[in-house]
Amino acid sequence: MLTLSRLSKDPEVIAMIRESDSQLEQLGYTEHGQRHARLVAKNAKAILVDLGYDARLAEMAAIAGYLHDIGNVVNRERHERTSALLARDILRRLEMDLHEVAHIMAAIGNHHEGGGHPVSEVSAALILADKADVHRSRVRNPAFIKFDIHDRVNYAVRRSTLNVDPEARRILFSLKVDTGISPVMEYFEIFMSRMVISRRAADFLRCHFELEINGTRLV
């Protein structure tokens, strides 16, 4: 069975992620390269493991997390759909089970807040892991934070964690924000849609989604 370890060493996958990130850099987007792919894969898998789901399902979440943004190599617009189609070709070449391929395609195709929906456990875990990656390390040029609200909000986040409490069925997204760089209101201004789809994803997993910023619970 295909694993993330094998997938992450595939030359085509490495090239896709590298070029996707390069194109987004030209467009002024935050980092979407190997760091983001690895982190989303790791956290998507951890969510399902912590909630007691089957190990194979958790590995599929990791694979979906690693490939979810490769469609940016074509275009940012509707990148989730392109990512799903590119992932299909890669996973079939690597002889992944066809049912698993279809499952991962659905998860990747629904990860974006602009029209996506949690349609499976893998999909829900991917959504939560992706939307939780808000951090200053994603900002490419801190000099731009005065002019770009997305860079400013990301740069203001000094720490972000996603914690799962399986007994309480709670998923807590916790942020430490430097309000001297960006007020908390700016976070909601640009990321409200991400929090909405994260809550829906947690609901799919029969969990309660909570957002905490600087020690204060806001959702």
Buried (B, 14 or more C-beta within 10 A) or exposed (E): EBEBEEBBEBEEBBEBBEBBBEBBBEEEBBBBBBBBBBBBBBBBBBBBBBBEBEEEBBBBBBBBBBBBBBBBBBEBEBBBBBBBBBBBEBBEEBEBEEEBBEBBBBBBBBBBBEEBBBBBBBBBBBBBBBBBBBBBBBBBEEEBBEEBEBBBBBBBBEEBEBEBBEEEEBBBBBBBBEEEBBBBEBBBEBBEEBBBBBBBBBEBBEBBBBBBBEEEEBB
